[in-house]
Each structure stands twice: as C-alpha cells, then as structure tokens.
C-alpha cells in the first residue's frame, strides 16, 4: 500500500507514511473552475489518468472481498481501505454534475517538460472530461458503472489515447461494471446485462 501512498495527489492526511511527500496538485481542475485535487499520479509522472486508477482500485476492492482475513492478519486492512477511499473520494469530485466525469488531469506534452517534485509543480495542468459531447463509455463504466454515449474515451481525451490506447471498444468494461453492480445489489438484471454483452462478443 506504500506505493499508492507515494502516488497520492492532493492534501495529504496527517498519518501519511511516506515522509518525503507532502501536498501537491492543489490547483488541479482550476482551468474548469472545479476542485480536482486528490487521486493518484500515474507511473513515474504526474498525470492523473482515471481509467487505470479505476481499474486498479477495483482490483484492490476485489482483493479485500476475497482475502479480507489475510489483509487483517497482516495489519493492512485499514491501509487498503484508505487506498480505495482515496480514489472514490476523488471520483466524487470528478463527477460534479449529471453526465459529466473528469477523466484526466494534465497530459504528456506538459508533464514531459517538468522534472521535479510534485509538490513544486507550477505548470498549467489541463483537466479533461467526458460528457454528451465528449463521450467515454469505457471510462464511465470502469469508474462508476454509469450510462454514457457509446464511444471510447480515447476519442475524446486524445492525450490519454497516446498512453492508454486500449481496444477502442467498451463492452468488456460494461460487462465488468454490470457484474460489480450485480455483486453489490443482487439485482438480477445487471447479471443478465453482463451475460448478454459477453454472449454478443462470442457471436
């Protein structure tokens, strides 16, 4: 869990265990008059890509469901739950109104020109969103299992396309989201939706 703590963006809590890190990215979202401080930086840079953030957080959640006793025995349960909550709190900020979800902060063009600590960033960090004009079904499904126009987010957020091109299809994310919703709610229609999506892909 220390890796995730080292990748945190935003106002860090007092119990932060990575001593060389402090608050960063506090003005993220300012270009769109929204507070997008928080979330996790991706890889060795300071871009925040919500697609891999969502997927890795979902896998952590799955791990807690499957191996909760192991996390407890190792004294890591609170840490993994905090790691998951760091993402979900950030995603709430990224969804400021219906049919709008901010999926990325900064881009390769800006990020590749900066060599320094995230705490010292002073370059413009653009924020990119999906909405009815800039759709992204795969990102919306991965992050929140919500409905969105049926296109891939890489067509709307071009800088992300360079780093995370993906398949250009979204059915796997829709099935994944439907199965998670079924697990959460036990509403059979979500399971049926997932099965229908998988069956269509087989044909």
C-alpha positions as CSV (number, residue, x, y, z in Angstrom):
1,X,0.0,0.0,0.0
2,X,3.0,2.3,0.4
3,X,3.3,2.6,-3.4
4,X,-0.2,4.0,-3.6
5,X,0.5,6.4,-0.7
6,X,3.6,7.6,-2.5
7,X,1.5,8.3,-5.6
8,X,-1.2,10.4,-3.8
9,X,-2.1,13.8,-5.1
10,X,-3.9,16.5,-3.2
11,X,-3.9,17.4,0.5
12,X,-2.3,14.5,2.3
13,X,-3.5,13.3,5.7
14,X,-1.5,13.6,8.9
15,X,-1.0,9.8,9.0
16,X,0.8,9.8,5.6
17,X,3.5,7.2,5.9
18,X,5.8,8.4,3.0
19,X,7.9,11.1,4.7
20,X,9.2,12.8,1.5
21,X,5.7,13.5,0.2
22,X,3.5,16.5,1.0
23,X,0.5,18.3,-0.5
24,X,0.6,18.6,-4.3
25,X,-1.7,19.3,-7.3
26,X,-4.0,21.5,-5.2
27,X,-5.0,23.6,-8.1
28,X,-5.9,20.7,-10.4
29,X,-9.2,21.5,-12.1
30,X,-8.7,25.2,-11.8
31,X,-8.9,25.5,-15.6
32,X,-12.5,24.4,-15.4
33,X,-13.3,26.0,-12.1
34,X,-13.6,22.7,-10.3
35,X,-11.6,21.2,-7.4
36,X,-9.8,18.1,-8.7
37,X,-7.2,17.8,-6.0
38,X,-6.8,14.2,-5.0
39,X,-6.5,10.9,-6.7
40,X,-3.2,9.2,-7.7
41,X,-0.4,10.1,-10.1
42,X,0.2,7.5,-12.8
43,X,3.6,5.8,-13.1
44,X,6.7,8.0,-12.8
45,X,5.0,11.2,-13.9
46,X,2.3,13.5,-12.5
47,X,-0.6,12.9,-14.9
48,X,-3.8,11.5,-13.3
49,X,-5.5,9.0,-15.6
50,X,-8.8,7.9,-14.1
51,X,-9.1,4.7,-16.2
52,X,-6.1,2.8,-14.8
53,X,-6.9,4.4,-11.4
54,X,-10.4,3.0,-11.5
55,X,-9.3,-0.5,-12.6
56,X,-6.5,-0.8,-10.0
57,X,-8.9,0.3,-7.3
58,X,-11.5,-2.2,-8.4
59,X,-8.8,-4.9,-8.2
60,X,-7.9,-3.8,-4.7
61,X,-11.6,-4.0,-3.7
62,X,-11.8,-7.4,-5.2
63,X,-8.8,-8.4,-3.2
64,X,-10.4,-7.2,0.0
65,X,-13.5,-9.1,-0.7
66,X,-11.6,-12.3,-1.5
67,X,-8.8,-12.0,1.1
68,X,-10.0,-9.8,3.9
69,X,-8.7,-12.1,6.6
70,X,-5.3,-12.0,5.1
71,X,-5.3,-8.2,5.0
72,X,-6.4,-8.3,8.6
73,X,-3.7,-10.8,9.7
74,X,-1.0,-8.7,8.0
75,X,-2.3,-5.5,9.6
76,X,-3.0,-4.0,6.2
77,X,-6.8,-3.8,6.1
78,X,-7.1,-0.2,7.2
79,X,-4.4,0.8,4.7
80,X,-6.0,-0.9,1.7
81,X,-9.4,0.6,2.7
82,X,-7.9,4.0,2.9
83,X,-6.3,3.5,-0.5
84,X,-9.6,2.6,-2.0
85,X,-11.3,5.5,-0.3
86,X,-8.7,7.9,-1.7
87,X,-9.8,7.0,-5.2
88,X,-13.6,7.0,-4.5
89,X,-13.4,10.4,-2.8
90,X,-11.6,11.8,-5.8
91,X,-14.1,10.3,-8.2
92,X,-16.9,12.0,-6.4
93,X,-15.1,15.3,-7.1
94,X,-14.7,14.2,-10.8
95,X,-18.4,13.8,-11.1
96,X,-19.7,17.4,-10.3
97,X,-23.0,17.1,-12.2
98,X,-25.0,14.5,-14.1
99,X,-23.4,13.2,-17.3
100,X,-20.1,14.8,-16.6
101,X,-17.0,13.0,-15.4
102,X,-13.4,14.3,-15.4
103,X,-11.2,11.5,-16.6
104,X,-7.7,13.0,-16.7
105,X,-5.6,15.9,-15.3
106,X,-2.5,17.1,-17.2
107,X,-1.1,15.5,-20.3
108,X,2.2,14.2,-21.8
109,X,3.0,17.5,-23.5
110,X,3.1,19.4,-20.2
111,X,4.2,16.6,-17.9
112,X,7.2,15.6,-20.0
113,X,8.7,19.1,-19.8
114,X,8.7,19.0,-16.0
115,X,11.5,17.4,-13.9
116,X,10.9,17.9,-10.2
117,X,8.8,17.0,-7.2
118,X,5.0,17.1,-7.5
119,X,5.0,19.5,-4.6
120,X,6.8,22.1,-6.7
121,X,4.7,21.8,-9.9
122,X,3.9,25.2,-11.3
123,X,2.9,24.4,-14.9
124,X,-0.6,24.5,-16.3
125,X,-2.4,21.2,-15.8
126,X,-5.4,20.9,-18.1
127,X,-8.4,18.8,-17.0
128,X,-10.3,16.6,-19.5
129,X,-13.9,15.5,-19.1
130,X,-16.3,13.1,-20.7
131,X,-19.9,14.3,-21.3
132,X,-22.5,14.1,-24.0
133,X,-20.2,16.0,-26.4
134,X,-17.1,14.1,-25.4
135,X,-18.3,10.6,-24.6
136,X,-16.4,7.8,-22.9
137,X,-18.4,4.6,-22.2
138,X,-15.4,2.6,-21.1
139,X,-14.2,5.1,-18.6
140,X,-17.7,5.8,-17.2
141,X,-18.3,2.1,-16.8
142,X,-14.9,1.4,-15.3
143,X,-15.2,4.3,-12.8
144,X,-18.8,4.4,-11.8
145,X,-20.9,1.9,-13.9
146,X,-23.0,4.8,-15.2
147,X,-24.6,5.3,-18.6
148,X,-22.8,7.3,-21.2
149,X,-22.9,7.6,-25.0
150,X,-21.4,4.6,-26.6
151,X,-18.0,5.7,-27.7
152,X,-14.5,5.2,-26.3
153,X,-13.0,7.8,-24.0
154,X,-9.7,7.7,-26.1
155,X,-11.6,9.5,-28.9
156,X,-12.5,12.3,-26.5
157,X,-9.3,12.6,-24.4
158,X,-6.6,12.4,-27.1
159,X,-3.6,12.8,-24.7
160,X,-4.7,9.7,-22.9
161,X,-5.0,7.8,-26.2
162,X,-1.3,8.1,-26.6
163,X,-0.6,6.4,-23.3
164,X,-3.6,4.2,-22.9
165,X,-4.9,3.4,-26.4
166,X,-7.0,0.5,-25.3
167,X,-9.0,-1.7,-27.7
168,X,-11.3,1.1,-28.9
169,X,-14.2,-1.0,-27.6
170,X,-16.1,-0.7,-24.3
171,X,-18.1,-3.9,-24.0
172,X,-15.7,-5.5,-21.6
173,X,-15.9,-2.5,-19.3
174,X,-19.7,-2.6,-19.5
175,X,-19.8,-6.3,-18.6
176,X,-17.3,-5.7,-15.8
177,X,-19.4,-2.8,-14.4
178,X,-22.6,-4.8,-14.7
179,X,-21.1,-7.7,-12.7
180,X,-19.9,-5.4,-10.0
181,X,-23.3,-3.8,-9.7
182,X,-24.9,-7.3,-9.6
183,X,-22.5,-8.2,-6.8
184,X,-23.3,-5.1,-4.9
185,X,-27.1,-5.0,-5.3
186,X,-28.0,-8.7,-6.3
187,X,-30.3,-7.1,-8.9
188,X,-30.6,-9.9,-11.5
189,X,-30.9,-7.5,-14.4
190,X,-27.3,-6.5,-14.0
191,X,-26.2,-10.1,-14.3
192,X,-28.4,-10.6,-17.3
193,X,-26.9,-7.5,-18.9
194,X,-23.4,-8.8,-18.4
195,X,-24.3,-12.2,-19.8
196,X,-25.9,-10.5,-22.9
197,X,-22.8,-8.5,-23.5
198,X,-20.5,-11.5,-23.3
199,X,-22.8,-13.6,-25.5
200,X,-22.8,-10.9,-28.2
201,X,-19.0,-10.8,-28.2
202,X,-18.9,-14.6,-28.7
203,X,-21.1,-14.4,-31.8
